[in-house]
Each structure stands twice: as C-alpha cells, then as structure tokens.
C-alpha cells in the first residue's frame, strides 16, 4: 500500500518537472526578445521604440526604412516604407543613397529590421558619422508586422 503512493508521488513530481521544462522551453524566444528589447531601451532610452510607442507616434515619421536584405523586404514589409540595406547605409556611398531616397537631416526616420542589430547600426551611423540629430532618428527591433505607421504621401492606411 505504501509503495503505490510513493510511486504515484514520484510520477506527479516527474510530470510537473516535464511540464515546467516544456513551458520554459516554449518561452525562450519570448525571453530573448524581452532581454534584447531591454538592452536597446537602456542604450537608446529616447530613440528606441517598442510596438506600443510606435503606435502612439504613428503620425510622427516622415520615412520608415527597412534595413533587412532585399529578399526579406520583397517577401513582406511595412506599407509605405522603403528598403535600404544596412550595408548600403554604412558604405562609402551611404550618404548618396540616403539623398537619392529623399532622406535628409530634417526628416524623422524610423529604422527597423527583425532583430534590431541592422536598424541599430544604421541609426548610429546616421547620428555618429553623418551628423543627423538623435532626436530625428528612431529604431526598433519589432518585426515589420508589428509596425503600424502613417507615412505622409504614401498609400498606407490606418
């Protein structure tokens, strides 16, 4: 009689451990995203925007730049945004490429990519190398599907 209760208790503990492990494993990508977001928010407290902050400022941006690869952009992107690969922004021709796309120091610019690294490098380049005001250059690591903005002169909708 004592053995079945002990065995039942062991199985319950084992099942609980397995359940907790599975829940933890499922949440790893979410926790990594939270950790990365906190890192960007600490480093760029005024210019890093999460999805809710982008939504609040949806009318503020003159241009949204997708810094992902052309292949990623072609699959899907923010309506009304433009594509400039971050490598092109960082290149010697970066200033010329920005000018050709109507981007200047007076525009409010939002950079995005899926992970945030390419957007970060692009934003830093504009501010640190090209002399843009940090108050006009924003970045996010939100996926393009979470970015809901109204870009003047585009056919994007609310």
N, C-alpha and C positions, 0 to 999 in steps of 0.2 A: 504493500500500500504506500509506503514511503517513497519507493523508487519511482513510480509513475509521476508523483507530484514534483519530485526533483527534476525528472526528465522534462516534464511539461514547462517548468520554470526556466530551464536551460534553453528550450526551444523558443520560448517567449522572448528571452533576452537576445538570442541569436536573431530572431525575426526583427526585433526592434533595431538592433545594430545594422542589419541589412537595409532596413527602411531609411534610417538616418543617413547611411552611406549613399544610398541612391539619391535621396533628396539633396545632399551636399554636392554630389557629382553633377546633378542637373543644374544646380545654381552656380557652378564655377564660372561659366561665361558671364553671367549677370554680375557676379562679384568682381571679375576682372574689369568689366566695363565701369562699375562704380569706382574702383580703385583708380583707373585711368582718368575718369572724369574729375575725381578729387585732385589728382596731380595737376591737371590742366587748370582747374579752378584756383589752385594755390599759386601756380606760376603766372597765370593771366587773370587776376581777380576781376578786372573790369571789362576785358575783351573776350573771354571765353564765355560762350552761351550754351546752355542746355536747351532742350526742346521747348520747355515752358517759357524760357526767356526769349527765345526766338519768336514764339507765338505772340508774346507781348509787344515785341518790336517789329512785327511783320511788315509794317509800312516804312521802316527806317532805312532799309538797304537799297542803295542805288544799283548794286550789282551783286550777284551771287556767283562765286567761282568754284567750279568742281575741279579739284586738283588731282583727281584719280587718273588712271590711264584712259586713253581714248576708247579702248574696248569696254571698260567699265562704264564710261559715260554713255556709250552707244546703247548699252543694254537698258539703262534707265537713269534718269537724272531729274533734278529739280526743274519744274516748269519755268521757263524764262531765264534760267541760269545759263552760264557759258562754261565751256571747257577750256582750261589751260593747264596742261600737265605741270605738276610742281617742278619737274626737272627743267622745263622751259622757263619758268619764272626765275629759277636760280641760275640759269645760264647767263652768258655774257649778253645775249640778245633779249634778256628778260624785260628790260625797260622798254625796248622797242615793241615787243609782243604785247605788253600791257597797253601801251599807247595805241597800237593798232586796234585794240579791242575797246577803245574809249575809256580806259581806266586812267584816272589821274588822282592827284593828292587830295582833291576836294570831295571825291566820292566816298560814300560809306560802303565798305566792302565786307562781305561775309565769305570766308573760305570754308570749304568742307571737303571731307573725304570720309570713308567709312571708319577708319581707326583714329584719325586725328593727327597723326605724325606728319603727313604731307601738308595738311592745312596749317599746322603749327610752323613748319619750316618756311612755307610760303609767306605767312603773316609776318614772321620775324624778319624775313628778307626785305619785305616792303618797309618795315619800320626801321630796322637797324642799318640796312645797306642803301636803300633808295630814298630814305628820309621822309616817308609817309608819317602822318600823325597817328600815334597809337590809338587815339580816340575815334579814328575812322576805319580801323582795321579790326575785324572780328573773326573769330574762328570757332568751330565746333567739331566734335567727334561724333555727332549724331548721324545716323545713316540718312541718306537723301530722302527716304520715305517718311522721315520724321520732321523734315524741314518744310514748313508751310509759310511762305512769304508772298508778299505782293511786290513785284518789281515794276517800277514805273516804265511805261512804254511796252511792256510785254503783254501777252495774252493769258497770263496766269489768272486763275480765279480763286476766290475765297472758298 
